[in-house]
Amino acid sequence: MRMMLPDQYRPLTVAGGIHLAARRTPDKVALLEGQRRLVYAELSARIHRVARGLLALGLERGARVAVLAPNCLEYPELVCGIADAGLIAVTLNPRAHAREMSEVLVDSGARLLLLHPGFAAQDRQLVAPSLERRIVIGEDYERWLEAAPTELVLPTLTEFDPFVLVYTSGTTGRAKGLLLPHRARSLLFFAKALQYGCYGPDDRFLGIAPMALGAGFGFGMCVVYFGGCLEILPSFDAATVLRKLAEESITGVFVVPSHLQAIFSLPPEELARHRGRTTALKTIISNAAALPYAIKQQAVAYFGEGLLHETYGFTESGIVTNLRPEDQLRKPGSVGRAFPLVDIQLFDDQGVPVKQGDVGEIFVSSPWLFNGYWKQPAETAACTRNGYISAGDLARQDEDGCYYIVDRK
């Protein structure tokens, strides 16, 4: 029997927080990229224009729209506008080969490609029979936005409607599509705000990781969801990042280990010049790979104690664990304790929970799991057990509740 929702029910959507922030503080800067900026009223309006422009093209609910772009001011409005139209964004990895992009386009059946002009060469190599149209960011894109009919009514979404279709190969070879719903992203935003303390309306987050790869989008856009400011860097440069952390009021940044390695490989005189000047910084979040202990020591010594978090998770599950600042140096090799609202079980090959200290396969249940693999129900079933999912990682738990990844199954 279908559950009846109360009249006052309003689903959580990824763009919903942005539209409400635009009503609270319409003239506040939401996004920065170099000399370009968008205030909340502009960002909300442009998201609506993207959505209505897509509907005017005759795309039916659930149709896939691909995005190929580097980090840029338009990226959030593209992905959020696609979602507000009841469509599914397919975020292409800008670093992938044209052959890999073609495989994703064919598998997803994307009908439209929203394209940054810097990828014209790759576009010429794409083989994607399903594509009906391309819109290039720039003058053509702006004219298309201006022509979007304002009278079109946007669809009512549910929390479990897909927000984005992300492709990841992990360690298994050919890429698989993962459907991530609005609920997963939105609820994880709330958990991040609680855990990291750098996602309030007065915060300014520095976005340096590729937004196309999921974590870059999720960690960056969280601050915009709650009415703060996101500064987007089109590409990573260690000297630029260190200067911004020292000279501007950046309160949070998401990094991968190679980012920190590059920063600490800068000339000693440059490191010395900015040391002790990152006074606004509240939080550094590291993810995507294990952070070497020596780099942790450098980060704590240089930026100060109480800032560094290291998270573990996988695309299907979102964040699973977090190693908080107080545990960074006292728990070598650990990925931390379970993230808020995350239930972790370690099972043996027979599906029996292992004893504390023994190695088992990580299975995760939380409010922000994926909807499943795109067109692969058997693959979805294979990674699921009684409502828990696994990516095949093996771990153990110590007496303090901290987890250690030891291998892959």
Disulfide bonds with the S-S distance in Angstrom:
none
